[in-house]
Amino acid sequence: MNLKGRSFLKLLDYTKEEIEYLLDLSIDLKNKKKNNIPHKYLEGKNIAILFEKTSTRTRCSFEVAAYDLGMHVTYLDPQGSQMGKKESIEDTAKVLGRIYDGIEYRGFEQSIVETLAKNANVPVYNGLTNEFHPTQMLADFLTIKENFGSLKGINLVFCGDGRNNVANSLMVASSKLGVNYTLAAPKSLWPDENLIQICKEIAATTGSVIKFTEDIMEATKNADVIYTDVWVSMGEPDNVWAERINLLRNYQVNKDVMANANKDAIFLHCLPSFHDLNTTIGKEIYEKFGLKEMEVTDEVFLSEQSKVFDEAENRMHTIKAIMYATLGEHE
């Protein structure tokens, strides 16, 4: 499998076999990390990571993965780059592509990361856009594979805003990998119809089943994986909280929802999560709306079924695999 020189912008660009290869490579690199086996396969290379939206897991994962592979990293936040302000995205890409071996972008429209990739002449990695979050998907499906041994036929249910980047990407990844995907959400929060059709066409070739329902208990019956995300995505205005809480409060993942799933079902969340009052936003929501927990209860989040911290760690291993696969020399 030769992915050298490829960008990683969305999973729609990758075949089932290519995604499975990246997951297998992630397992190999994770084993090397756990057993203290050096793997500085990209020594002397340099990457730039551009963050128009802040992050904990994505930044740390790219930086540590790059260091483990022997690379140097330059972090650029909105104050550290002129991209889009004094310099066009096209010109920024052409400059960075002459200095760096790879570029990561985390920010807003998918068109930005696509434009970077078109003009950089080096691999570009999507660390999150409004539409897709492909690096998160590899971590999610690696976590599922670690818990169940394989992916084929797994029943994955997403509860929440089915239009956000995580839900979109879960539907794409599931259809590619033969995982059954069910969305539990009000109809007003179902995905774009064009994306649904694309995923259903892919699913027809892999044996995946894509379903949508407004009934969370119907959705989670026989679920192997229950996944949720915050109800208001990064970059959305605060004034949508009231509307979103009203739409989604019945889609909270709690002990009854988990009990409705298969006995060995796991819980996943891309993080951060509002499962208690230990965050500024959590406290504000409690004061305004009286909710102590939002998309998931603290009981579920801290339960044995919750694999969210394994999932968070797997961001680093899978991002490492992406960079090695696209920048390294492979026999």
C-alpha positions as CSV (number, residue, x, y, z in Angstrom):
1,M,0.0,0.0,0.0
2,N,1.7,3.2,-1.2
3,L,0.1,6.4,0.2
4,K,3.3,8.6,-0.1
5,G,2.5,12.1,-1.1
6,R,-1.2,11.8,-0.4
7,S,-3.2,14.4,1.6
8,F,-5.7,13.3,4.3
9,L,-8.6,15.6,3.9
10,K,-11.7,13.3,4.2
11,L,-12.3,9.6,4.3
12,L,-14.4,9.8,1.1
13,D,-11.0,10.2,-0.6
14,Y,-9.7,6.8,0.7
15,T,-10.7,3.2,-0.2
16,K,-11.8,0.7,2.4
17,E,-8.4,-1.1,1.9
18,E,-6.5,2.1,2.4
19,I,-8.3,3.0,5.7
20,E,-7.8,-0.6,7.0
21,Y,-4.1,-0.3,6.1
22,L,-3.9,2.9,8.2
23,L,-5.6,1.2,11.1
24,D,-3.2,-1.7,10.9
25,L,-0.2,0.7,10.7
26,S,-1.6,2.5,13.8
27,I,-1.7,-0.8,15.7
28,D,1.9,-1.5,14.8
29,L,3.1,2.0,15.8
30,K,1.1,1.8,19.0
31,N,2.8,-1.5,19.9
32,K,6.2,0.1,19.2
33,K,5.4,3.0,21.4
34,K,4.2,0.8,24.3
35,N,7.3,-1.4,24.0
36,N,9.7,1.6,23.8
37,I,10.9,0.6,20.3
38,P,12.3,3.7,18.6
39,H,10.6,4.6,15.3
40,K,12.2,7.8,14.1
41,Y,11.3,6.9,10.5
42,L,10.9,10.6,9.4
43,E,14.0,12.1,11.0
44,G,14.9,15.5,9.5
45,K,11.5,16.2,8.2
46,N,9.4,19.2,9.3
47,I,5.7,19.8,9.6
48,A,3.6,23.0,10.2
49,I,0.4,22.7,12.1
50,L,-2.1,25.5,11.5
51,F,-4.8,26.0,14.1
52,E,-7.6,28.5,13.5
53,K,-9.7,26.6,16.1
54,T,-8.0,25.7,19.4
55,S,-7.5,22.1,20.4
56,T,-6.0,19.8,23.1
57,R,-6.0,16.3,21.6
58,T,-5.3,17.3,18.0
59,R,-2.4,19.6,18.8
60,C,-0.8,17.2,21.3
61,S,-1.3,14.2,19.0
62,F,0.3,15.8,16.0
63,E,3.2,17.2,18.1
64,V,4.0,14.0,20.0
65,A,3.5,11.8,16.9
66,A,5.8,14.0,14.9
67,Y,8.5,14.0,17.6
68,D,8.3,10.2,18.0
69,L,8.9,10.0,14.2
70,G,11.9,12.3,14.5
71,M,10.3,15.4,12.9
72,H,10.3,19.0,13.9
73,V,7.0,20.9,14.4
74,T,6.0,24.6,14.0
75,Y,2.7,25.5,15.6
76,L,0.9,28.5,14.1
77,D,-2.3,29.9,15.7
78,P,-4.5,32.7,14.3
79,Q,-2.1,35.3,15.7
80,G,1.0,33.4,14.3
81,S,-0.1,33.3,10.7
82,Q,-1.3,35.8,8.1
83,M,-3.3,33.2,6.3
84,G,-6.6,34.6,5.0
85,K,-5.9,38.1,6.5
86,K,-2.8,39.6,4.7
87,E,-2.0,36.6,2.6
88,S,-4.3,34.3,0.6
89,I,-4.7,30.7,1.5
90,E,-3.2,29.8,-1.9
91,D,-0.1,31.9,-1.3
92,T,0.3,30.6,2.3
93,A,0.1,27.0,0.9
94,K,2.8,27.7,-1.7
95,V,5.1,29.3,0.9
96,L,4.7,26.6,3.5
97,G,4.9,23.8,0.9
98,R,8.4,25.0,0.1
99,I,9.5,25.0,3.7
100,Y,7.7,22.0,5.2
101,D,7.2,18.4,4.3
102,G,3.6,18.4,5.5
103,I,0.9,20.7,6.7
104,E,-1.9,20.2,9.2
105,Y,-4.9,22.5,9.2
106,R,-7.7,22.8,11.9
107,G,-10.3,25.4,11.3
108,F,-13.4,26.3,9.4
109,E,-14.7,25.4,5.9
110,Q,-13.6,22.2,4.2
111,S,-12.8,24.3,1.2
112,I,-9.9,25.9,3.1
113,V,-8.1,22.6,3.7
114,E,-8.8,21.5,0.1
115,T,-7.3,24.8,-1.2
116,L,-4.2,24.3,0.9
117,A,-3.8,20.8,-0.5
118,K,-4.3,21.9,-4.0
119,N,-1.5,24.5,-3.7
120,A,1.0,23.2,-1.3
121,N,2.6,20.3,-3.3
122,V,3.1,18.4,0.0
123,P,0.6,16.3,2.1
124,V,-2.0,18.3,3.9
125,Y,-3.9,16.8,6.9
126,N,-7.4,17.8,8.1
127,G,-7.3,18.2,11.8
128,L,-11.0,19.3,11.8
129,T,-13.2,21.4,9.6
130,N,-16.8,22.3,9.9
131,E,-17.8,19.4,7.6
132,F,-15.4,16.6,8.5
133,H,-13.0,15.2,11.2
134,P,-11.2,12.3,9.5
135,T,-8.3,12.0,12.0
136,Q,-10.8,11.5,14.8
137,M,-12.4,8.6,12.8
138,L,-9.2,6.6,12.7
139,A,-8.9,6.8,16.5
140,D,-12.6,5.9,16.9
141,F,-12.5,2.9,14.7
142,L,-9.1,1.7,16.1
143,T,-10.8,1.8,19.6
144,I,-13.8,-0.2,18.3
145,K,-11.4,-2.7,16.7
146,E,-9.5,-3.1,19.9
147,N,-12.7,-3.8,21.8
148,F,-14.4,-6.2,19.4
149,G,-11.6,-7.6,17.3
150,S,-13.0,-6.6,14.0
151,L,-15.3,-3.9,12.5
152,K,-17.5,-5.8,10.0
153,G,-21.1,-5.9,11.2
154,I,-20.6,-3.7,14.3
155,N,-23.7,-1.6,15.1
156,L,-22.7,2.0,15.8
157,V,-25.3,4.6,17.0
158,F,-24.7,8.3,17.1
159,C,-27.0,10.3,19.4
160,G,-27.1,14.1,18.8
161,D,-26.6,16.6,16.1
162,G,-26.4,14.4,13.0
163,R,-25.2,17.4,10.8
164,N,-21.9,18.1,12.6
165,N,-18.4,17.1,11.4
166,V,-18.1,14.1,13.8
167,A,-21.5,12.6,12.8
168,N,-20.8,13.2,9.1
169,S,-17.4,11.5,9.4
170,L,-18.8,8.6,11.4
171,M,-21.4,7.9,8.7
172,V,-18.7,8.0,6.0
173,A,-16.3,5.8,7.9
174,S,-19.0,3.3,8.8
175,S,-20.2,3.0,5.2
176,K,-16.6,2.5,4.0
177,L,-15.7,-0.2,6.6
178,G,-18.9,-2.3,6.7
179,V,-20.1,-0.9,10.0
180,N,-23.9,-0.4,10.5
181,Y,-24.6,3.3,11.3
182,T,-27.7,4.6,12.9
183,L,-28.4,8.2,13.8
184,A,-30.8,9.1,16.7
185,A,-31.8,12.7,16.3
186,P,-34.7,15.0,15.5
187,K,-35.3,15.2,11.7
188,S,-34.2,18.8,11.7
189,L,-30.7,17.6,12.7
190,W,-30.3,14.9,10.1
191,P,-27.3,15.1,7.7
192,D,-27.2,16.7,4.3
193,E,-29.2,14.6,1.8
194,N,-26.4,14.5,-0.7
195,L,-24.0,13.0,1.8
196,I,-26.6,10.5,2.9
197,Q,-26.9,9.3,-0.7
198,I,-23.2,9.1,-1.2
199,C,-22.8,7.0,2.0
200,K,-25.7,4.7,1.1
201,E,-24.1,4.0,-2.3
202,I,-20.8,3.1,-0.6
203,A,-22.7,1.1,2.0
204,A,-24.3,-1.0,-0.7
205,T,-20.8,-2.2,-1.7
206,T,-19.6,-3.0,1.8
207,G,-22.7,-4.5,3.4
208,S,-23.1,-1.6,5.8
209,V,-26.7,-0.4,6.7
210,I,-27.3,3.3,7.2
211,K,-30.4,4.2,9.2
212,F,-32.1,7.3,10.8
213,T,-34.7,7.6,13.5
214,E,-36.1,10.1,16.0
215,D,-36.4,7.3,18.6
216,I,-33.3,6.9,20.7
217,M,-34.4,3.6,22.2
218,E,-35.2,2.2,18.8
219,A,-31.8,3.3,17.6
220,T,-29.8,1.9,20.5
221,K,-31.4,-1.6,20.6
222,N,-28.7,-4.1,19.8
223,A,-26.0,-1.3,19.6
224,D,-22.4,-2.3,20.0
225,V,-21.1,1.3,20.1
226,I,-23.0,4.4,21.4
227,Y,-21.4,7.6,20.4
228,T,-22.3,11.2,21.2
229,D,-20.8,14.7,20.9
230,V,-21.4,18.2,22.4
231,W,-24.7,19.7,21.4
232,V,-23.2,22.9,20.1
233,S,-20.1,22.6,18.0
234,M,-17.0,24.8,18.1
235,G,-17.5,28.1,16.3
236,E,-21.3,28.1,16.6
237,P,-22.8,31.1,18.4
238,D,-23.8,30.9,22.1
239,N,-27.4,31.8,21.2
240,V,-28.1,28.4,19.7
241,W,-27.7,26.6,23.1
242,A,-31.4,27.1,24.1
243,E,-32.7,25.8,20.8
244,R,-30.2,22.8,20.7
245,I,-30.9,21.8,24.3
246,N,-34.6,21.9,23.6
247,L,-34.1,19.6,20.5
248,L,-31.6,17.2,22.1
249,R,-32.3,16.9,25.8
250,N,-34.2,13.6,25.1
251,Y,-31.1,12.3,23.3
252,Q,-28.8,12.3,26.3
253,V,-26.8,9.1,26.7
254,N,-27.7,7.8,30.2
255,K,-27.7,4.5,32.0
256,D,-31.1,3.5,30.5
257,V,-29.8,4.2,26.9
258,M,-26.7,2.1,27.6
259,A,-28.8,-0.7,29.2
260,N,-30.9,-0.8,26.0
261,A,-27.7,-1.7,24.0
262,N,-25.9,-5.0,23.8
263,K,-24.4,-6.2,27.0
264,D,-20.8,-5.6,26.0
265,A,-21.5,-2.2,24.3
266,I,-19.0,0.6,24.6
267,F,-19.4,4.4,24.9
268,L,-17.4,6.8,22.8
269,H,-17.1,10.6,22.7
270,C,-14.6,12.7,20.7
271,L,-14.2,15.1,23.7
272,P,-14.4,17.6,25.3
273,S,-17.6,16.5,27.1
274,F,-20.1,18.3,29.3
275,H,-20.8,15.5,31.8
276,D,-20.4,17.5,35.0
277,L,-20.1,21.1,36.3
278,N,-16.3,21.2,36.2
279,T,-16.1,23.5,33.2
280,T,-16.9,27.1,32.6
281,I,-19.5,26.3,30.0
282,G,-21.0,23.5,32.1
283,K,-21.5,26.0,35.0
284,E,-23.1,28.6,32.6
285,I,-25.5,26.0,31.2
286,Y,-26.5,24.9,34.7
287,E,-27.2,28.5,35.7
288,K,-29.2,29.2,32.6
289,F,-31.0,25.9,32.0
290,G,-30.6,23.9,35.2
291,L,-28.8,21.0,33.4
292,K,-26.0,19.4,35.5
293,E,-25.1,17.0,32.6
294,M,-25.7,17.4,28.9
295,E,-25.0,15.0,26.1
296,V,-23.9,12.2,28.5
297,T,-24.4,11.6,32.2
298,D,-21.4,11.5,34.5
299,E,-22.4,8.0,35.4
300,V,-22.0,6.7,31.8
301,F,-18.9,8.9,31.1
302,L,-17.0,7.4,34.1
303,S,-18.4,3.8,33.7
304,E,-16.5,0.7,32.6
305,Q,-18.2,0.8,29.3
306,S,-16.7,4.2,28.5
307,K,-13.6,4.0,26.3
308,V,-13.2,7.8,25.8
309,F,-9.7,8.0,27.2
310,D,-8.5,5.0,25.1
311,E,-10.0,6.8,22.2
312,A,-8.3,10.1,23.0
313,E,-4.9,8.3,23.3
314,N,-5.5,6.6,19.9
315,R,-5.6,10.1,18.2
316,M,-1.8,10.1,18.6
317,H,-1.2,6.6,17.3
318,T,-3.5,7.0,14.3
319,I,-2.1,10.5,13.4
320,K,1.4,9.0,13.6
321,A,0.3,6.4,11.1
322,I,-1.1,9.0,8.7
323,M,2.1,11.0,8.7
324,Y,4.3,8.0,8.3
325,A,2.2,6.5,5.5
326,T,2.2,9.8,3.5
327,L,5.7,11.0,4.2
328,G,7.8,7.9,4.7
329,E,9.7,5.4,2.6
330,H,7.9,2.1,2.4
331,E,9.0,-1.2,0.9
